[in-house]
Amino acid sequence: MTDFLQLAHDRYSCRAFADRPVEDEKVQALIDAAVAAPTAVDKQPWHLWVVESPEVVERLSGLTRFSFGARVILVLGAAPDEAWVRKYDGRNFADVDASIVGTHIMLAAHDLGLGTTWVGHFDAPAVKEAFPEMAGYDLVALFPLGYPAEGDEPAAMHFKRRPAEELVSRL
């Protein structure tokens, strides 16, 4: 568990990328990590688009201020119609499942020496319009991906955590 805890503490939101290509083997490893992510009733109600051609990265980057110069951007979508729904209150777990997938991607990226950040600030309707293949999905997050630029470091808030006593109750 020590290695995982160290990984969880060390991973940070990378907001500056080096001008260095990301190897396809590393992208494939992230895909493998995403597929391995647990989802409610193992339904896997998500889809991942790997945006990697320079023209398409540029088109997608035009729809958010937060691509940070990445040469690869992963787009994660959830499919509510495919997700498990809790019968007691009708709660649909598509966004939860996609969030688990996104967390796997972020942790695996850091483990591979890559950087990324969860970007939720983007015009989802405009992205769907620009990329019709994403229609039918709730677009959950963008993950700009690459090698951290020299000098990139965690934001100051990364180190400010509320104490467990405020966040956890034992019953």
MDAnalysis code that builds the backbone (N, CA, C; Angstrom):
import MDAnalysis as mda
import numpy as np

u = mda.Universe.empty(513, n_residues=171, atom_resindex=np.repeat(np.arange(171), 3), trajectory=True)
u.add_TopologyAttr("name", ["N", "CA", "C"] * 171)
u.add_TopologyAttr("resid", np.arange(1, 172))
u.add_TopologyAttr("resname", ["MET", "THR", "ASP", "PHE", "LEU", "GLN", "LEU", "ALA", "HIS", "ASP", "ARG", "TYR", "SER", "CYS", "ARG", "ALA", "PHE", "ALA", "ASP", "ARG", "PRO", "VAL", "GLU", "ASP", "GLU", "LYS", "VAL", "GLN", "ALA", "LEU", "ILE", "ASP", "ALA", "ALA", "VAL", "ALA", "ALA", "PRO", "THR", "ALA", "VAL", "ASP", "LYS", "GLN", "PRO", "TRP", "HIS", "LEU", "TRP", "VAL", "VAL", "GLU", "SER", "PRO", "GLU", "VAL", "VAL", "GLU", "ARG", "LEU", "SER", "GLY", "LEU", "THR", "ARG", "PHE", "SER", "PHE", "GLY", "ALA", "ARG", "VAL", "ILE", "LEU", "VAL", "LEU", "GLY", "ALA", "ALA", "PRO", "ASP", "GLU", "ALA", "TRP", "VAL", "ARG", "LYS", "TYR", "ASP", "GLY", "ARG", "ASN", "PHE", "ALA", "ASP", "VAL", "ASP", "ALA", "SER", "ILE", "VAL", "GLY", "THR", "HIS", "ILE", "MET", "LEU", "ALA", "ALA", "HIS", "ASP", "LEU", "GLY", "LEU", "GLY", "THR", "THR", "TRP", "VAL", "GLY", "HIS", "PHE", "ASP", "ALA", "PRO", "ALA", "VAL", "LYS", "GLU", "ALA", "PHE", "PRO", "GLU", "MET", "ALA", "GLY", "TYR", "ASP", "LEU", "VAL", "ALA", "LEU", "PHE", "PRO", "LEU", "GLY", "TYR", "PRO", "ALA", "GLU", "GLY", "ASP", "GLU", "PRO", "ALA", "ALA", "MET", "HIS", "PHE", "LYS", "ARG", "ARG", "PRO", "ALA", "GLU", "GLU", "LEU", "VAL", "SER", "ARG", "LEU"])
u.atoms.positions = np.array([
    [0.815, -1.199, 0.000],
    [0.000, 0.000, 0.000],
    [0.856, 1.258, 0.000],
    [2.064, 1.173, 0.470],
    [2.922, 2.351, 0.516],
    [3.111, 2.942, -0.871],
    [3.344, 2.104, -1.880],
    [3.547, 2.620, -3.233],
    [2.308, 3.353, -3.733],
    [1.124, 2.795, -3.484],
    [-0.096, 3.462, -3.928],
    [-0.292, 4.786, -3.207],
    [-0.104, 4.794, -1.908],
    [-0.271, 6.047, -1.161],
    [0.712, 7.108, -1.635],
    [1.928, 6.694, -1.935],
    [2.914, 7.645, -2.453],
    [2.463, 8.194, -3.806],
    [1.972, 7.303, -4.671],
    [1.455, 7.717, -5.975],
    [0.295, 8.694, -5.796],
    [-0.630, 8.376, -4.901],
    [-1.791, 9.238, -4.675],
    [-1.377, 10.616, -4.158],
    [-0.362, 10.669, -3.303],
    [0.113, 11.953, -2.784],
    [0.923, 12.734, -3.827],
    [1.690, 12.028, -4.657],
    [2.577, 12.687, -5.612],
    [1.865, 13.203, -6.858],
    [0.797, 12.543, -7.283],
    [0.080, 12.960, -8.490],
    [-0.474, 14.360, -8.293],
    [-0.352, 15.186, -9.310],
    [-0.874, 16.544, -9.230],
    [-1.446, 16.941, -10.575],
    [-2.173, 18.026, -10.603],
    [-2.764, 18.534, -11.834],
    [-1.704, 19.264, -12.635],
    [-1.262, 18.638, -13.697],
    [-0.227, 19.195, -14.565],
    [-0.867, 20.197, -15.522],
    [-0.319, 21.397, -15.564],
    [-0.887, 22.460, -16.393],
    [0.113, 23.051, -17.373],
    [1.213, 22.357, -17.588],
    [2.208, 22.787, -18.581],
    [2.924, 21.539, -19.095],
    [2.953, 21.404, -20.404],
    [3.511, 20.197, -21.003],
    [4.732, 20.499, -21.859],
    [5.670, 19.579, -21.831],
    [6.853, 19.666, -22.680],
    [6.459, 19.344, -24.121],
    [7.234, 19.853, -25.040],
    [6.989, 19.570, -26.456],
    [7.650, 18.234, -26.808],
    [7.088, 17.184, -26.277],
    [7.624, 15.838, -26.444],
    [6.456, 14.901, -26.712],
    [6.541, 14.085, -27.729],
    [5.411, 13.196, -28.033],
    [5.210, 12.149, -26.937],
    [3.971, 11.724, -26.790],
    [3.624, 10.654, -25.861],
    [3.632, 9.350, -26.653],
    [4.397, 8.396, -26.170],
    [4.520, 7.118, -26.856],
    [3.176, 6.385, -26.880],
    [2.896, 5.715, -27.996],
    [1.645, 4.990, -28.145],
    [1.494, 3.906, -27.077],
    [2.607, 3.306, -26.657],
    [2.520, 2.273, -25.617],
    [1.972, 2.859, -24.318],
    [2.310, 4.102, -24.040],
    [1.818, 4.734, -22.811],
    [0.341, 5.085, -22.941],
    [-0.066, 5.532, -24.111],
    [-1.493, 5.789, -24.330],
    [-2.261, 4.479, -24.183],
    [-1.727, 3.405, -24.746],
    [-2.385, 2.102, -24.628],
    [-2.449, 1.649, -23.174],
    [-1.420, 1.922, -22.388],
    [-1.439, 1.570, -20.972],
    [-2.548, 2.336, -20.242],
    [-2.771, 3.584, -20.621],
    [-3.857, 4.354, -20.012],
    [-5.213, 3.781, -20.401],
    [-5.328, 3.359, -21.647],
    [-6.567, 2.707, -22.090],
    [-6.796, 1.437, -21.279],
    [-5.739, 0.659, -21.077],
    [-5.848, -0.568, -20.272],
    [-6.282, -0.247, -18.843],
    [-5.737, 0.819, -18.260],
    [-6.119, 1.218, -16.913],
    [-7.588, 1.633, -16.869],
    [-8.040, 2.315, -17.904],
    [-9.447, 2.732, -17.971],
    [-10.365, 1.520, -18.059],
    [-10.021, 0.586, -18.906],
    [-10.851, -0.616, -19.069],
    [-10.887, -1.435, -17.779],
    [-9.809, -1.401, -17.002],
    [-9.741, -2.152, -15.744],
    [-10.547, -1.499, -14.622],
    [-10.970, -0.259, -14.804],
    [-11.674, 0.457, -13.741],
    [-12.989, -0.230, -13.384],
    [-13.281, -0.337, -12.097],
    [-14.558, -0.940, -11.702],
    [-15.715, 0.016, -11.982],
    [-16.835, -0.550, -12.394],
    [-18.050, 0.230, -12.609],
    [-19.217, -0.525, -11.989],
    [-20.288, 0.187, -11.707],
    [-21.459, -0.418, -11.072],
    [-21.999, -1.555, -11.933],
    [-22.109, -2.717, -11.344],
    [-22.590, -3.935, -11.983],
    [-21.770, -4.244, -13.249],
    [-20.530, -3.759, -13.296],
    [-19.617, -3.976, -14.423],
    [-20.221, -3.616, -15.773],
    [-21.059, -2.596, -15.814],
    [-21.716, -2.209, -17.067],
    [-20.820, -1.383, -17.993],
    [-19.799, -0.742, -17.455],
    [-18.878, 0.088, -18.241],
    [-19.604, 1.072, -19.175],
    [-20.421, 1.953, -18.600],
    [-21.187, 2.894, -19.424],
    [-20.390, 4.153, -19.774],
    [-19.265, 3.978, -20.422],
    [-18.409, 5.108, -20.729],
    [-17.741, 4.875, -22.080],
    [-17.201, 5.952, -22.610],
    [-16.417, 5.877, -23.843],
    [-15.275, 6.871, -23.735],
    [-14.147, 6.495, -24.291],
    [-12.961, 7.344, -24.271],
    [-12.529, 7.614, -25.702],
    [-12.318, 8.879, -26.006],
    [-11.786, 9.273, -27.308],
    [-10.365, 9.770, -27.102],
    [-9.439, 9.210, -27.866],
    [-8.039, 9.622, -27.805],
    [-7.826, 10.604, -28.955],
    [-7.669, 11.859, -28.609],
    [-7.478, 12.913, -29.606],
    [-5.979, 13.143, -29.704],
    [-5.404, 12.779, -30.857],
    [-3.949, 12.818, -30.961],
    [-3.406, 13.415, -32.253],
    [-4.216, 13.502, -33.297],
    [-3.679, 14.135, -34.497],
    [-3.601, 15.636, -34.244],
    [-2.530, 16.287, -34.694],
    [-2.355, 17.721, -34.397],
    [-3.553, 18.582, -34.804],
    [-4.158, 18.272, -35.937],
    [-5.301, 19.067, -36.400],
    [-6.501, 18.916, -35.466],
    [-6.739, 17.698, -35.017],
    [-7.895, 17.445, -34.152],
    [-7.631, 17.988, -32.743],
    [-6.400, 17.856, -32.253],
    [-6.044, 18.448, -30.953],
    [-6.271, 19.956, -31.003],
    [-5.864, 20.584, -32.090],
    [-6.042, 22.031, -32.226],
    [-7.526, 22.404, -32.242],
    [-8.332, 21.618, -32.950],
    [-9.778, 21.885, -33.018],
    [-10.409, 21.756, -31.627],
    [-10.057, 20.699, -30.905],
    [-10.599, 20.511, -29.552],
    [-10.076, 21.589, -28.601],
    [-8.816, 21.924, -28.712],
    [-8.223, 22.948, -27.844],
    [-8.910, 24.300, -28.018],
    [-9.463, 24.543, -29.191],
    [-10.195, 25.778, -29.436],
    [-11.496, 25.875, -28.659],
    [-11.914, 24.763, -28.029],
    [-13.176, 24.746, -27.297],
    [-12.994, 24.787, -25.784],
    [-11.753, 24.983, -25.344],
    [-11.471, 25.136, -23.919],
    [-10.216, 25.980, -23.757],
    [-10.141, 26.699, -22.663],
    [-8.912, 27.444, -22.353],
    [-7.907, 26.557, -21.653],
    [-8.266, 25.311, -21.400],
    [-7.489, 24.478, -20.502],
    [-6.923, 23.217, -21.149],
    [-6.356, 23.364, -22.333],
    [-5.661, 22.217, -22.936],
    [-4.170, 22.271, -22.604],
    [-3.704, 23.421, -22.169],
    [-2.350, 23.604, -21.646],
    [-1.249, 23.181, -22.618],
    [-1.545, 23.240, -23.908],
    [-0.539, 22.888, -24.904],
    [-0.289, 21.403, -25.053],
    [-1.180, 20.577, -24.546],
    [-0.997, 19.119, -24.641],
    [-1.059, 18.663, -26.092],
    [-0.288, 17.645, -26.404],
    [-0.285, 17.064, -27.749],
    [-1.268, 15.915, -27.885],
    [-1.785, 15.451, -26.759],
    [-2.817, 14.412, -26.720],
    [-3.858, 14.870, -25.702],
    [-5.122, 14.691, -26.046],
    [-6.205, 14.987, -25.110],
    [-7.148, 13.798, -25.116],
    [-7.446, 13.291, -23.924],
    [-8.425, 12.229, -23.786],
    [-9.761, 12.872, -23.431],
    [-10.816, 12.426, -24.089],
    [-12.167, 12.920, -23.811],
    [-12.950, 11.740, -23.241],
    [-13.546, 11.948, -22.084],
    [-14.279, 10.879, -21.404],
    [-15.760, 11.210, -21.375],
    [-16.552, 10.275, -21.860],
    [-17.996, 10.445, -21.859],
    [-18.691, 9.322, -21.111],
    [-19.865, 9.628, -20.576],
    [-20.683, 8.648, -19.871],
    [-21.974, 8.431, -20.658],
    [-22.451, 7.200, -20.645],
    [-23.681, 6.833, -21.350],
    [-24.753, 6.460, -20.321],
    [-25.575, 7.421, -19.911],
    [-26.581, 7.132, -18.889],
    [-27.525, 5.982, -19.248],
    [-27.820, 5.826, -20.530],
    [-28.729, 4.748, -20.946],
    [-28.122, 3.367, -20.751],
    [-26.813, 3.295, -20.565],
    [-26.136, 2.007, -20.391],
    [-25.774, 1.725, -18.936],
    [-26.015, 2.674, -18.061],
    [-25.540, 2.578, -16.674],
    [-26.525, 1.860, -15.764],
    [-25.981, 1.392, -14.657],
    [-26.807, 0.821, -13.599],
    [-27.541, 1.955, -12.907],
    [-28.794, 1.682, -12.554],
    [-29.632, 2.651, -11.841],
    [-30.082, 2.014, -10.527],
    [-29.833, 2.714, -9.446],
    [-30.234, 2.223, -8.127],
    [-31.755, 2.276, -8.028],
    [-32.375, 1.143, -7.733],
    [-33.837, 1.048, -7.762],
    [-34.529, 1.856, -6.666],
    [-33.849, 2.116, -5.571],
    [-34.497, 2.774, -4.444],
    [-34.789, 4.240, -4.692],
    [-33.944, 4.888, -5.466],
    [-34.141, 6.320, -5.690],
    [-33.917, 6.745, -7.138],
    [-33.669, 5.790, -8.021],
    [-33.487, 6.118, -9.429],
    [-32.142, 6.748, -9.757],
    [-31.196, 6.689, -8.828],
    [-29.867, 7.296, -9.035],
    [-29.120, 6.556, -10.139],
    [-28.750, 7.292, -11.193],
    [-27.993, 6.747, -12.313],
    [-26.501, 6.900, -12.019],
    [-25.740, 5.834, -12.217],
    [-24.330, 5.821, -11.834],
    [-23.363, 6.062, -12.994],
    [-23.838, 6.524, -14.144],
    [-22.952, 6.738, -15.294],
    [-21.828, 7.723, -14.967],
    [-22.159, 8.840, -14.318],
    [-21.126, 9.832, -14.012],
    [-20.160, 9.327, -12.947],
    [-20.660, 8.531, -12.010],
    [-19.785, 7.944, -10.991],
    [-18.808, 6.983, -11.662],
    [-19.332, 6.127, -12.530],
    [-18.479, 5.161, -13.220],
    [-17.421, 5.863, -14.065],
    [-17.820, 6.905, -14.784],
    [-16.858, 7.656, -15.589],
    [-15.813, 8.320, -14.692],
    [-16.226, 8.775, -13.523],
    [-15.273, 9.392, -12.596],
    [-14.240, 8.387, -12.105],
    [-14.665, 7.159, -11.889],
    [-13.715, 6.120, -11.493],
    [-12.718, 5.875, -12.628],
    [-13.208, 5.811, -13.844],
    [-12.339, 5.635, -15.016],
    [-11.347, 6.791, -15.100],
    [-11.835, 8.010, -14.934],
    [-10.964, 9.181, -14.997],
    [-9.887, 9.157, -13.927],
    [-10.237, 8.699, -12.753],
    [-9.253, 8.602, -11.675],
    [-8.184, 7.570, -12.015],
    [-8.593, 6.452, -12.570],
    [-7.615, 5.452, -13.013],
    [-6.664, 6.056, -14.040],
    [-7.204, 6.808, -14.975],
    [-6.380, 7.436, -16.017],
    [-5.362, 8.386, -15.384],
    [-5.812, 9.239, -14.458],
    [-4.904, 10.216, -13.857],
    [-3.787, 9.547, -13.059],
    [-4.138, 8.546, -12.276],
    [-3.122, 7.864, -11.470],
    [-2.160, 7.075, -12.351],
    [-2.688, 6.393, -13.357],
    [-1.823, 5.628, -14.261],
    [-0.896, 6.557, -15.036],
    [-1.412, 7.712, -15.461],
    [-0.574, 8.666, -16.193],
    [0.620, 9.079, -15.341],
    [0.359, 9.422, -14.089],
    [1.459, 9.838, -13.216],
    [2.450, 8.695, -13.022],
    [1.936, 7.490, -12.862],
    [2.803, 6.326, -12.673],
    [3.697, 6.093, -13.888],
    [3.230, 6.508, -15.072],
    [3.998, 6.346, -16.311],
    [4.928, 7.528, -16.589],
    [4.978, 8.497, -15.670],
    [5.822, 9.662, -15.873],
    [5.162, 10.756, -16.682],
    [3.863, 10.622, -16.911],
    [3.107, 11.620, -17.670],
    [2.358, 12.529, -16.708],
    [1.898, 13.636, -17.230],
    [1.077, 14.543, -16.461],
    [-0.277, 14.697, -17.117],
    [-1.260, 15.030, -16.335],
    [-2.595, 15.337, -16.833],
    [-3.339, 16.102, -15.755],
    [-4.502, 16.561, -16.087],
    [-5.390, 17.177, -15.117],
    [-6.818, 16.936, -15.569],
    [-7.719, 16.960, -14.639],
    [-9.141, 16.786, -14.935],
    [-9.676, 18.141, -15.364],
    [-10.132, 18.255, -16.592],
    [-10.702, 19.506, -17.085],
    [-12.206, 19.321, -17.243],
    [-12.945, 20.049, -16.453],
    [-14.391, 20.045, -16.567],
    [-14.912, 21.328, -17.202],
    [-14.022, 22.324, -17.344],
    [-14.405, 23.629, -17.883],
    [-14.218, 23.626, -19.394],
    [-15.265, 23.182, -20.080],
    [-15.276, 23.204, -21.546],
    [-16.726, 23.248, -21.993],
    [-16.942, 23.703, -23.201],
    [-18.289, 23.836, -23.758],
    [-18.702, 22.488, -24.347],
    [-19.341, 21.656, -23.527],
    [-19.704, 20.303, -23.961],
    [-20.601, 20.303, -25.203],
    [-21.621, 21.162, -25.291],
    [-22.424, 21.171, -26.519],
    [-21.591, 21.510, -27.766],
    [-20.653, 22.440, -27.632],
    [-19.797, 22.789, -28.772],
    [-18.875, 21.627, -29.138],
    [-18.380, 20.900, -28.132],
    [-17.531, 19.738, -28.412],
    [-18.337, 18.686, -29.159],
    [-19.571, 18.437, -28.725],
    [-20.419, 17.455, -29.409],
    [-20.727, 17.896, -30.839],
    [-20.897, 19.184, -31.020],
    [-21.160, 19.694, -32.372],
    [-19.934, 19.511, -33.260],
    [-18.763, 19.765, -32.709],
    [-17.519, 19.630, -33.477],
    [-17.142, 18.168, -33.696],
    [-17.599, 17.297, -32.794],
    [-17.267, 15.874, -32.860],
    [-18.560, 15.065, -32.745],
    [-19.279, 14.888, -33.857],
    [-20.580, 14.196, -33.817],
    [-20.504, 12.777, -33.252],
    [-19.328, 12.162, -33.311],
    [-19.192, 10.806, -32.758],
    [-19.370, 10.788, -31.241],
    [-19.374, 11.956, -30.605],
    [-19.550, 12.037, -29.154],
    [-21.007, 12.261, -28.762],
    [-21.878, 12.417, -29.754],
    [-23.306, 12.595, -29.470],
    [-23.811, 11.363, -28.726],
    [-24.740, 11.574, -27.846],
    [-25.297, 10.463, -27.089],
    [-24.568, 10.192, -25.786],
    [-23.504, 10.931, -25.536],
    [-22.742, 10.778, -24.301],
    [-22.792, 12.079, -23.518],
    [-22.803, 11.968, -22.204],
    [-22.567, 13.124, -21.352],
    [-21.054, 13.261, -21.275],
    [-20.524, 14.358, -21.747],
    [-19.078, 14.549, -21.718],
    [-18.679, 14.981, -20.307],
    [-17.901, 14.140, -19.653],
    [-17.571, 14.307, -18.243],
    [-16.296, 15.112, -18.054],
    [-15.261, 14.797, -18.845],
    [-13.971, 15.447, -18.604],
    [-13.078, 15.355, -19.826],
    [-12.167, 16.305, -19.890],
    [-11.041, 16.262, -20.826],
    [-9.796, 16.026, -19.992],
    [-8.869, 15.251, -20.538],
    [-7.596, 15.010, -19.864],
    [-6.463, 15.369, -20.819],
    [-5.974, 16.629, -20.780],
    [-4.774, 16.951, -21.555],
    [-3.653, 16.049, -21.034],
    [-2.845, 15.545, -21.943],
    [-1.878, 14.523, -21.561],
    [-0.526, 14.803, -22.184],
    [0.514, 14.608, -21.410],
    [1.865, 14.754, -21.936],
    [2.890, 14.665, -20.820],
    [4.113, 14.949, -21.194],
    [5.182, 15.000, -20.201],
    [5.169, 16.379, -19.571],
    [5.251, 16.445, -18.252],
    [5.265, 17.766, -17.609],
    [6.431, 18.616, -18.109],
    [6.152, 19.888, -18.320],
    [7.198, 20.823, -18.734],
    [8.169, 21.033, -17.582],
    [9.394, 21.352, -17.933],
    [10.386, 21.649, -16.896],
    [9.876, 22.810, -16.048],
    [9.939, 22.649, -14.754],
    [9.481, 23.690, -13.843],
    [8.014, 23.576, -13.468],
    [7.252, 22.705, -14.143],
    [5.852, 22.535, -13.758],
    [5.816, 21.907, -12.374],
    [4.906, 22.377, -11.560],
    [4.801, 21.859, -10.198],
    [3.361, 21.959, -9.742],
    [3.027, 21.272, -8.677],
    [1.657, 21.333, -8.173],
    [1.276, 22.753, -7.771],
    [-0.002, 23.069, -7.955],
    [-0.527, 24.346, -7.478],
    [-0.481, 24.361, -5.956],
    [-0.456, 25.535, -5.368],
    [-0.358, 25.664, -3.914],
    [-1.481, 24.922, -3.194],
    [-2.666, 24.917, -3.762],
    [-3.800, 24.243, -3.122],
    [-3.616, 22.723, -3.064],
    [-2.747, 22.191, -3.896],
    [-2.510, 20.745, -3.906],
    [-2.063, 20.250, -2.524],
    [-1.326, 21.065, -1.831],
    [-0.772, 20.667, -0.548],
    [-1.678, 21.024, 0.633],
    [-2.762, 21.740, 0.359],
    [-3.676, 22.137, 1.432],
    [-4.829, 21.142, 1.468],
    [-4.824, 20.315, 2.454],
    [-5.859, 19.307, 2.616],
    [-6.524, 19.496, 3.970],
    [-7.826, 19.338, 3.972],
    [-8.536, 19.372, 5.241],
    [-8.146, 18.135, 6.036],
    [-8.111, 18.251, 7.342],
    [-7.748, 17.078, 8.148],
    [-8.829, 15.995, 8.054],
    [-8.399, 14.752, 8.152],
    [-9.312, 13.619, 8.073],
    [-10.458, 13.755, 9.080],
    [-10.181, 14.333, 10.233],
    [-11.206, 14.470, 11.267],
    [-12.396, 15.302, 10.780],
    [-12.165, 16.209, 9.833],
    [-13.260, 17.011, 9.283],
    [-13.996, 16.275, 8.186],
    [-13.376, 15.313, 7.593],
    [-13.928, 14.656, 6.413],
    [-14.484, 13.258, 6.669],
    [-14.087, 12.660, 7.785],
    [-14.431, 11.264, 8.045],
    [-15.111, 11.139, 9.386],
    [-16.200, 10.371, 9.397],
    [-16.881, 10.051, 10.671],
    [-16.878, 8.536, 10.823],
    [-16.561, 8.105, 12.009],
    [-16.637, 6.667, 12.324],
    [-17.896, 6.448, 13.129],
    [-18.722, 5.550, 12.665],
    [-19.998, 5.275, 13.348],
    [-19.963, 3.931, 14.019],
])
